[in-house]
Structure formats: C-alpha cells, structure tokens
Amino acid sequence: MIYVVFVEPETPGNIGFLARTMKNFGLKQMVLINPCPLEHDSYYMAMHAREIIYNRQEYPSLEEFLKTEEIDFAVGTTGEAGGSYNIPRIAVTPDNLAQSLNVKGDIALILGREGDGLTNHELELCDVVVSIPTHESYPILNVTHAAAIIFYELFKNERTYPVEDLHEASLDEKQDLIKYMDDVLDNLDYPPHKKKNAATVFRRVMGRAFISGREAHTLKGMFRRIKKRVE
C-alpha cells in the first residue's frame, strides 16, 4: 500500500488538487500531517476525487504517523537536493526511484509544506529522498505538480517490475541493523556528532539499495561479529 503524506499543508485548494492527482494514478490513501482547516476549496478542487479527502487520515506529526502505521519504506521529497556535505538531502530522481522500487510492504510518499518543504529532521526519517531536476532560474515546483511527476513515474513502471521471490527488509529489520551499527560505533568511541550522520548515511544506503530480508539478516550477523570483536 502507498500512503501519500502531505506535511502541514497550508492551502485548502492544494489538498483538493492532490486528491485529484492521486486518483489520476490510482492512489487512494491520503494522510495529512497537522493540516490547515479543510474548506470548500479542498472539495471543489478535488472534483471527482472527494472520497479520497473524506477517507483521509490525520496525524499531529510525521514521526507519529510513521510509528503508528509501521511504515516499511519512507520516501521523502525535496526541491533542494543536497551534495556531499548535506547528507539528509542527497536525492535520487523520480525515474530512478520508480525503476528500483519493488517493495511489497507499506510505503509512504512524503510531500513537504508548500513554503518550506520538509525539514532536515523529517528527511532523516526517510529511507530515500527524491528530487525533480528543474531549471536553475526557477527550481521549485508546486507541491502538487511535483507529486504528479512522481506518481506518473511510479505508475509507468508499476507493470515492469520483475517478478521475484524476494522479500524486502521490513521496518523492524532495518531498525535492528541501525541499532547494531550504533552499538559498534559506541564500542569504537565514535564521535557523537558524527554518529548521527553515520546513521543517516547507512539508512540512505539501505534505502537506495532496497535490501532484502536475507541481506538484512546477513548484515546483522556481520555487525554482531564486529561488535563481539571490538568489545
């Protein structure tokens, strides 16, 4: 299941436009995080997709949503892709995501605020971040336009996923891996200010690789042996 998550939407009309765009590509699960009051514009702009708004879920924070729904794979979005020294914003393109995404669990596609997007902290909660290349003279897309591009790429590639006997790593398996890595770093007296970045990098590498449950099990065994050796 794919959840489309809109963090702190500021404009009722954009909620309606998002619902309409979701229906264009067969998406039904809308989640609003601490939204503005829904008004007539929300339903008017949604046109024939009003049921998506009627059936929406609301949460006070992104963290609470991810924890409550036990999301297996979180995809963040940013209009400002980062470089080597802005780790939370290192991003892939929508087509790269769509060609690689073959996750059978619960996926959250997270859209940021109209004005400020997602914070670095919110992006750190994501397994992978997507950014759409645009012209440098005006690089920031309207949030619903960006959503349409991402939805299109996912929809286009949906029928081309290979059929594999492959089970992706679950949320719990990935969290266990990060904990094992943290334990190893603690035993190495790794500087605390670098530890947070290391965890973010490791999570992003796992996200872009779409590791399987078997691969996660193998990595846990490796970290377990490293931990015993350094203790």
N, C-alpha and C positions, 0 to 999 in steps of 0.2 A: 504494500500500500504506500502511496506517495501522499504525504501531507504537504500542502502549500501553506507556509507560515509567513504572515505579514507582521513584522515587529513595529508596534506603536504607529499604526497608520494615522496620518494627520488629516486626511481629506476623505470625507464620506464617499465622494464620487469615485475615488481610486479603488475603494473596496468593491464597488459595483463593477468597474472595468475589469478588475482582477477576476471576479467571479465569472464574468462573461468570457474572458480569455481562457480560464480553466476549462469551461465547458467546451470551448472550441477543440480542446485537445484531450477530452475525456477524463479530466481530473475533477474529483468531487470533494475531497477533504480539505476544507479551509480552516485554518487556525489563525486567530487574531490575538496578538500579544498586547495587552493594555491599550486597546484601540480608542480612538476618538468616538464620541457618540454616533451611532448609526442614524442617518437621517433619510429623508425621502430620496435624495440623490443616490444613495447607495443602491436602493432597489430599482430606481428608474434607470440608472446606468447599467445595471445587471441585465436588463431586458428579460430574456427567457432563461436566465441562469439564477433567478432569485432563490430557487430552492437551495442553492449552494450557500447563500447567506443565511437562510433560515436554519440550515443544519450545521452552521459553523460551531467551532469550539472556541472558547476564550480562556486565556491564562494570564496571570499577572506578570509573569516573566518567562523569558526563553528557557532559562535553566529549569524552572518548574515543569514546563511542557516536556522538555527532553527527558527528564527524570520520570515523570508520571506515565508518559506513553512508552517509555523504554525504547526509544528510537535506536535502531541498529546502525543507521548511517545518516549523518547530518551534512548537508551541502549548504555552505554559506555563499553569499554573493557580495561583490564589492565593485564599485565603479573606479576604485583606485588600486589597481594591482600593485603589490609590493615587489621590491627587489631583494637582494641577498640580506639586507640589514633590516627588512621589515617582514619578519617571518610570518606573522598572522595573515598578511595579505598576499603571500605568494599564491598565485592562482593558475588554474587551467582554463581553457576556453570551453564554451558550451558543447562544441562538437567533440572535443577530447573527452569530456565527461560522458556524453551520450554513447560514444563508441566503447567506453570501458565499463560503464555502469551495468552490472549484471547481478544486482543484489536482490534477493528474494524476500528479505525482511521488510521492516518499516523504515521508509526513507522520509526525511524532512528536507524540503527545499525552502530555504530561509531567505526572505526578502527583507531588506532594511527600510528604515524610515525614509520618507520622501526627501527630507532635507539633509540628513546626516548619514544615512545608511546604517550599517552595523558597526558597533564599537569593536576595538581590538579584542576586548574581553569576550564579546559574543562570538567573534570569529574564531577565537581559541577553543570554543566549544565544538567547533565543526571538524569533521573528518577531512573535508576538502573544500576549497573555495573556488568559485567560478567568477570570471570577469570577461566582459564582452569587449573586444577591441573596437575602438571608435577613433574618429579623427581628433587630433590633439587640440584643435581650435574650440571644440565643444564636446568634451569626452563623456559627460554624464548623461545617461539615458533616463527617461521617465521610468519609474519602477515597473509599471505595467507593460511598457514596451520591452523592457529587459526581460520580464517574465515570459512574454510571448516568444521571444527568440529562444530562450532556454527550453520552454515547453515544446516548441517546434522541433528542436534538435532531439529531445528525448523521444517524442512521438515518431519522428522519422526513423530513428534507429531501433525502435522497440521491436520491430519484426525481423531485425537482422541479428539479434543476439544469438550466439551459438548455444545449442542445447548441450549442456554439460552435466555430468554427475558431480557437481561441485557445490559445496555448501560454504557460503561465505562466513567469515568470522562474525560471531554475534557481538552485541554490545558488551556483554559480560566478559567475553574472551578478550576483547580489545582493552577493556579496562584492567583486566588481570595483567595483560602484557605491560601496560604503562606502569602498574604498581611494581611489577618485578624490576622494570628498568629503574624506577625511583629507588628501590631498595639497593640495587647495585651501585647507583650513584652516591647514595648515602654512605655506603661502605668505602667508597673511594674518596670521601671528603670532597665531593664535587661542590664548587661554589654555589650557594643558594640562588644567587641572581642568574646563574647560567642554567640551573636545573629546570626552571620554568620554560626557558626557550628550548631546552633539550626535549622536554615532554611534548611541546607543541610540534617540534620538527618530527619527532618519532610518530606522533599521531597523524601528521600530514603524509608522511611516507607510507604509512599503513593505508591511509585513505586513497592515495593515488594508485597504490598497488592493488587495492581491493583484495586483500589477502583472504585465503580460505581458512576454514576452521582447522584443517590439518596443518596448514602453515603456522597458524597461531599456536597450536599445540607444540610444534617443533621449536618455535622461538621461545616458548615458556620453558621448555626443557633446557635450552641453551642458557637462558638467563639464570635458571635455577643452579646450574653447574658453575656459572661465573660467580654467582653470589656465594656459594659454598667455598670457592677457591679464594675469594678476597676477604672472607670473614676472619 
